[in-house]
Amino acid sequence: MNHFEKDVQSKRNDLIDSGIGFVVSFVFFTVIFAIGVILKAIA
């Protein structure tokens, strides 16, 4: 057995971490897109 599997740093589920990462990146790109749309509508 791998000795890294016995001493894990984090016991949290990876699905939660990847979900949070997806939501944060999705919100970031949505904000960038919204800023572009607003500036295009103003100009």
Rosetta silent file (secondary structure, phi, psi, omega in degrees, C-alpha in Angstrom):
SEQUENCE: MNHFEKDVQSKRNDLIDSGIGFVVSFVFFTVIFAIGVILKAIA
SCORE:     score description
SCORE:     0.000 S_00000001
   1 L     0.000  144.420  179.203    0.000    0.000    0.000 S_00000001
   2 L   -68.385  133.034 -177.553    1.156    3.513   -0.761 S_00000001
   3 H   -71.543  -16.554  175.942    2.346    5.300    2.394 S_00000001
   4 H   -72.812  -27.448 -179.000    0.650    8.513    1.213 S_00000001
   5 H   -72.176  -23.650  179.956   -2.732    6.803    1.418 S_00000001
   6 H   -78.261  -34.164 -175.492   -2.271    6.138    5.140 S_00000001
   7 L  -117.894   79.045 -178.521   -1.468    9.752    6.048 S_00000001
   8 L   -84.247  142.084 -179.915   -3.859   11.931    4.077 S_00000001
   9 L   -75.667  -43.121 -175.344   -3.691   15.683    4.599 S_00000001
  10 L  -126.850  130.302  179.477   -7.344   16.384    3.858 S_00000001
  11 L   -98.729    7.706  179.888  -10.227   13.988    4.316 S_00000001
  12 L   -70.894  158.052  179.002  -12.714   16.238    2.506 S_00000001
  13 L   -74.484  136.656 -179.946  -14.495   15.037   -0.607 S_00000001
  14 H   -68.963  -25.863 -179.299  -12.838   16.133   -3.863 S_00000001
  15 H   -63.143  -38.053  178.948  -16.240   16.724   -5.443 S_00000001
  16 H   -64.323  -46.067 -179.481  -16.900   19.649   -3.077 S_00000001
  17 H   -63.419  -43.195 -179.709  -13.547   21.272   -3.902 S_00000001
  18 H   -70.635  -31.900  175.895  -13.996   20.887   -7.652 S_00000001
  19 H   -64.885  -43.064  178.379  -17.549   22.197   -7.416 S_00000001
  20 H   -63.901  -42.833  178.081  -16.367   25.290   -5.579 S_00000001
  21 H   -62.031  -39.856  178.809  -13.611   25.814   -8.145 S_00000001
  22 H   -65.705  -44.622 -178.048  -16.091   25.498  -11.010 S_00000001
  23 H   -64.862  -42.127 -179.267  -18.549   27.944   -9.451 S_00000001
  24 H   -64.086  -44.300 -179.890  -15.833   30.512   -8.676 S_00000001
  25 H   -68.822  -36.441  178.079  -14.416   30.394  -12.207 S_00000001
  26 H   -63.716  -44.164  179.042  -17.923   30.504  -13.723 S_00000001
  27 H   -64.498  -40.156  179.480  -18.827   33.586  -11.658 S_00000001
  28 H   -59.710  -50.420 -178.047  -15.515   35.247  -12.567 S_00000001
  29 H   -69.905  -29.536  175.438  -16.032   34.827  -16.323 S_00000001
  30 H   -66.251  -40.449  178.424  -19.686   35.856  -16.010 S_00000001
  31 H   -65.506  -43.038  177.920  -18.622   39.099  -14.306 S_00000001
  32 H   -60.788  -43.194  179.076  -16.001   39.770  -17.008 S_00000001
  33 H   -64.594  -42.021 -179.327  -18.649   39.147  -19.709 S_00000001
  34 H   -64.595  -39.477  177.798  -21.184   41.400  -17.953 S_00000001
  35 H   -63.024  -41.836  178.028  -18.649   44.225  -17.691 S_00000001
  36 H   -63.177  -41.693  179.511  -17.956   43.895  -21.428 S_00000001
  37 H   -65.464  -42.064  179.970  -21.674   43.960  -22.275 S_00000001
  38 H   -64.064  -45.419  179.837  -22.259   47.007  -20.063 S_00000001
  39 H   -64.474  -36.621  178.269  -19.339   48.900  -21.593 S_00000001
  40 H   -66.637  -37.883 -179.223  -20.523   47.987  -25.103 S_00000001
  41 H   -70.704  -33.418 -179.927  -24.046   49.238  -24.292 S_00000001
  42 H   -71.928  -42.983 -174.890  -22.705   52.525  -22.904 S_00000001
  43 L   -75.269    0.000    0.000  -20.383   53.222  -25.835 S_00000001
